[in-house]
Amino acid sequence: MFSNLVTYHIHQTSPLPANNAQAYQYVLSANGLFVRAETRFWQACLLVAACEVRGLQPLQPWFRLKTGRLPASLLATAVADARQQRRDGGGLNEALYQFRHDGRQVRLVRPVQQATASRVQTRQPPPPDLLLELHSHGKIPAYWSATDNRDEQGACLYGVMGRLDGRPQVRLRVGVYGYWQELPLTAVFGVKEER
């Protein structure tokens, strides 16, 4: 039905031509198989599998945010709110936040959700203006769980917060339909360089 939903390119000459896929494009290069995608908010090219293919041009993974970096104050607000999401007895529940961009500005939303100490979910479908989905892992470190990998299957930016009972930890990644590339906070937020 959609012949260009997913497309394929063999990278024989540089530069890489424009992406002609509606969802994503596989690119075979000298140093591996890549997938690239573009949304109204960002462009990305992710390494899927490293391998040597003689005679082709090499590629490197990349990410470009089209909107400009998001205010660090919104991230700080999400972290502060997640530290307050407590259950009876004082333990932390997980929490989910959406950074939505209307084309001019970004706003932080905590959608209606059901949360426990180890799971958070919303019954609402992802809104069309969703730029970044961020959830918390309470007091444990920020990491990508098997559940996160199962849930985060769209073309979106994803984040996880952890260690909320001490010095908070935040990790980000760009997702392209089940493929991911970790990003530094500075790629998305106007924060100081990470150390």
N, C-alpha and C positions, 0 to 999 in steps of 0.2 A: 504494500500500500504506500509506504513512504520509502522510496529507494535511497534517500539520503539521510535517513534517521541515524544510521551508523555507516561511516565510510572508512576506506582503507587507503593508505598512502605509503609508497616505497620512497624513502628519502634519498634520491640519487643526486640532486643538485640543490645547492643553497641559493637563496634563502628558502625556508619552508613556505610553500604557498598558503594562501588563505584557507582557513578551515571551512569545508563545504558540507559539514554534517550538522543536522538539526540537534542531535543529542551529543554524540562524541565521535572522534576519529581515532583509529589505531594508526600509528606511524612506526614502520620498521626502519631502523637506522643502523649505522655501523656499530653502535654500542648497546643496542637492545630494542625492545618493544616498548613504545610509549603510548599513552592515551592522552588526547587533548580535548578540551571542551571550553565553551564560552557561555556565560550567562550575561544578563544585563549588568551584573555587578563585578564580574571578574573573568579573566582568562587564565587557563592553566594547562601545563603539559607535565604529565607525571610518568615516571619510569615504572613500567609494569613488570618487566623481566630483563635483567642484564644478560647480554650475550654478544658475541662477535659475529658480525655479518660483513664480510669483505666486499669492498667496492661501493659501499654506501657512505653517506655523510653522517657524522656523529651529531647527536643532540644532547642537550642538558635539560634537566627538569627546570621549570620556571613557573612563576605565579605573578600575575599583575592585577592589582585591585583597581577598578575603574572609578570607584566612588570617592576616592580620597580616604585616608585613614580615619578610623572612627575615634571619637573622643575617648580619652583614657578615663574620663569621669564616668562614662556609662559602664565601663568594665568594673570600676571601683564600686559603683552602685550595686551591680549584680553580685559581686563578691560580698559586700556588706549585707545585702538582703539574704543571701544563701547562708550566711553565718547565723541568721536569726530563725531559720526554718527548723524549729525544734519540735520534738514529740514529747509526750508526757514522760517525765523522768529526765528531760534535758538533753537527750541524745539528738544528733543532727539527722534530719531527713534530707533526702536528695531534693533538688529543686531544678526547674527547667526555665530558661529564659530565651527570648527571641529578640534579635536585633533586626528591626524592620526598617527598610529604606524606601521612601516614597518617591525617590528621584531627586529630592532636594535636601532632605535631612533624614537622620536615622533616629529611631526611638526604641527604647528598651521596654519590652512587654513580658510579664510573667503570666502566661496563659492559664486558664483553668486547668488544674492538674490533680492527679492522684499520686501521692508520694509516700514512700516508706524509707527506712534507713538504707535500703539497697536497690530501690527502683523508683523511677518517676516516669509518668506518661501522661499525655493529654489525648483526649478523644478527637480533638479538632485536627483537621488536615492541615498540612503546612500552608500558610498563607502565601499568595503570589509575591508579596514584597519581602519575603524572608531572606535575609542576607547571611545571618549567622545564628545557629542554634547552640546554646551553651547550657550544660547541665553540671550539677555538682555531685561529688562522691563523698561528701561529708568530711570526716577526719582522715580518711585514707588518702594516699597519694593520688594525684591526677594521672590516670592512665586510660588506655582504650580497652575496655572489657570486651569479651565475646558478645555480650548483649549490645554494646555500643556498635560493634561492627555489623551486627545483624540489623540494627535499627537505622543506621546512618548510610542509606543506600541511594540518596539523591545526588543532585549536582548542587552542593551547598557547602558553606563553611561550617565546621563543627568545632566545638570547644568543650573542655572538661575542666572543672575546678576540683581541687583536693586540698587536704591539710588545712581545713577551714577552722580548726581549733588552735592553730598556731600561725606560722607564716604561710599564707595561702600560696598555692601553686596553680597556675593556669597553663594549659596546653591547647594548641589550635592545630587544625588540619583542614585541608581542602579535600572534599570528596567528589569523585566523578563516578557515580553509579557503581559503588563497591570497590573502587580503587581510591587510595588516599595518599596524601603527601603531607607530612608534618610541616608546619610553618612557624617561624618565630613570631612572637607577639607583635614585634615592630612591623611585620608585613601587613597587619590589619589595624592595629591600634596606634594612636599617637602617644606611645609610651617611650621612656628612656631605653636605651640599648640594654639588653639582658646581659647579665654577667654569669 
